[in-house]
Amino acid sequence: MTTTAPNFKKTCPSAPGMSLMELLVTIVILGLIMSITVMSMGSSRQAAEDQKDKRNAQEIASVAAMANAAGASFIVPDDEQATIANLRDGIAPATGAFRGRTFRIPDMHDTEIKGAMRFLALNDSDLQYRQDGSNSP
């Protein structure tokens, strides 16, 4: 036989919970924290991108210096993109101790090369790395 208690609220009080206002305030606070976090990560992301571009530029300049020292002619006067394209395709000196040795930059996407070009400067017969991103000698 089932009996219902006339004093249901007295025997089983409602469980404590959050009101709608408390829930909304909590969501607003979490939203503010997330927006601050995202904004601070944006500057970190740009710094990491700059470091990657610098590292790629150093790699390109290093391969260019080795190829230049070996006597490979890869420099296209006044055209950094064509010079880097020669290094990307690979260049081998025709004479000397390194004859037949191919000098080539590692596989890089066009966007990586474009970013690295900010830190490279083409002088008369040399492709040089510029840490500050300036193209002046």
C-alpha positions as CSV (number, residue, x, y, z in Angstrom):
1,M,0.0,0.0,0.0
2,T,1.4,3.4,-1.0
3,T,1.0,6.3,1.2
4,T,1.9,9.9,0.4
5,A,3.3,12.2,3.0
6,P,1.2,15.3,3.4
7,N,4.4,17.1,4.6
8,F,6.6,16.3,1.6
9,K,8.5,19.6,1.8
10,K,9.3,19.1,5.4
11,T,10.5,15.5,5.0
12,C,12.5,16.2,1.8
13,P,13.6,19.8,1.5
14,S,14.6,21.0,-1.9
15,A,18.3,20.6,-2.7
16,P,20.3,23.8,-2.6
17,G,21.3,25.0,-6.1
18,M,22.3,28.0,-8.2
19,S,19.9,30.7,-9.1
20,L,19.7,32.0,-12.7
21,M,21.6,35.2,-11.7
22,E,24.4,33.3,-10.1
23,L,24.7,31.2,-13.3
24,L,24.8,34.2,-15.5
25,V,27.5,35.9,-13.4
26,T,29.6,32.8,-13.5
27,I,29.3,32.6,-17.3
28,V,30.3,36.3,-17.7
29,I,33.3,35.8,-15.4
30,L,34.4,32.8,-17.4
31,G,34.0,34.7,-20.7
32,L,36.2,37.6,-19.4
33,I,38.9,35.1,-18.3
34,M,38.8,33.4,-21.7
35,S,39.0,36.7,-23.6
36,I,42.0,37.8,-21.6
37,T,43.7,34.5,-22.2
38,V,43.1,34.6,-26.0
39,M,44.4,38.2,-26.2
40,S,47.6,37.3,-24.4
41,M,48.1,34.2,-26.5
42,G,47.9,36.3,-29.7
43,S,51.1,38.1,-28.9
44,S,52.8,34.8,-28.0
45,R,51.7,33.4,-31.3
46,Q,53.3,36.3,-33.2
47,A,56.5,36.0,-31.3
48,A,56.7,32.3,-32.1
49,E,56.0,33.0,-35.8
50,D,58.8,35.6,-35.8
51,Q,61.2,33.1,-34.3
52,K,60.3,30.5,-36.9
53,D,60.9,33.0,-39.7
54,K,64.3,33.9,-38.2
55,R,65.3,30.3,-37.9
56,N,64.3,29.7,-41.6
57,A,66.2,32.8,-42.7
58,Q,69.3,31.6,-40.8
59,E,69.0,28.2,-42.5
60,I,68.7,29.8,-46.0
61,A,71.6,32.2,-45.3
62,S,73.8,29.3,-44.0
63,V,73.1,27.2,-47.2
64,A,73.8,30.4,-49.3
65,A,77.1,31.0,-47.5
66,M,78.2,27.3,-48.0
67,A,77.2,27.4,-51.7
68,N,79.0,30.7,-52.2
69,A,82.1,29.4,-50.6
70,A,82.0,26.3,-52.8
71,G,81.9,28.4,-55.9
72,A,78.3,27.7,-56.9
73,S,76.7,30.6,-58.8
74,F,73.2,31.0,-57.6
75,I,72.9,34.8,-57.0
76,V,70.5,36.6,-59.3
77,P,71.4,40.3,-58.9
78,D,68.7,42.4,-57.3
79,D,66.2,39.5,-57.1
80,E,66.0,37.8,-53.7
81,Q,63.1,35.6,-54.7
82,A,65.0,34.2,-57.7
83,T,68.1,33.7,-55.6
84,I,66.2,31.7,-53.0
85,A,64.4,29.8,-55.8
86,N,67.9,28.7,-57.1
87,L,68.7,27.5,-53.6
88,R,65.4,25.8,-53.2
89,D,65.9,23.9,-56.5
90,G,69.5,23.1,-55.6
91,I,72.7,24.3,-57.1
92,A,76.0,22.5,-57.7
93,P,79.4,24.1,-58.4
94,A,80.8,23.1,-61.8
95,T,84.5,23.1,-60.6
96,G,86.5,22.7,-57.4
97,A,86.5,20.4,-54.5
98,F,82.7,20.5,-54.2
99,R,82.0,19.8,-57.8
100,G,78.8,17.8,-58.1
101,R,77.7,18.5,-54.5
102,T,74.2,19.9,-54.5
103,F,73.5,22.8,-52.1
104,R,69.8,23.0,-51.3
105,I,67.7,24.6,-48.6
106,P,65.4,22.1,-46.7
107,D,61.8,21.7,-47.8
108,M,60.0,24.9,-47.0
109,H,56.6,26.1,-48.1
110,D,56.2,29.3,-50.0
111,T,54.7,31.0,-46.9
112,E,57.7,30.0,-44.8
113,I,60.1,31.4,-47.4
114,K,58.1,34.6,-47.7
115,G,58.3,35.0,-43.9
116,A,62.0,34.3,-43.9
117,M,62.6,36.9,-46.6
118,R,61.9,39.6,-44.0
119,F,65.2,38.7,-42.4
120,L,67.3,38.3,-45.5
121,A,69.2,40.9,-47.6
122,L,70.9,40.4,-50.9
123,N,74.2,42.2,-51.2
124,D,76.5,42.1,-54.2
125,S,77.4,38.4,-54.1
126,D,75.9,37.2,-50.8
127,L,72.6,36.5,-49.2
128,Q,72.8,37.7,-45.6
129,Y,70.7,37.2,-42.5
130,R,69.5,40.3,-40.8
131,Q,68.3,39.7,-37.2
132,D,66.3,42.9,-37.0
133,G,64.5,42.4,-40.3
134,S,66.1,45.4,-42.0
135,N,67.4,45.2,-45.6
136,S,70.2,47.6,-45.0
137,P,73.8,46.3,-44.8
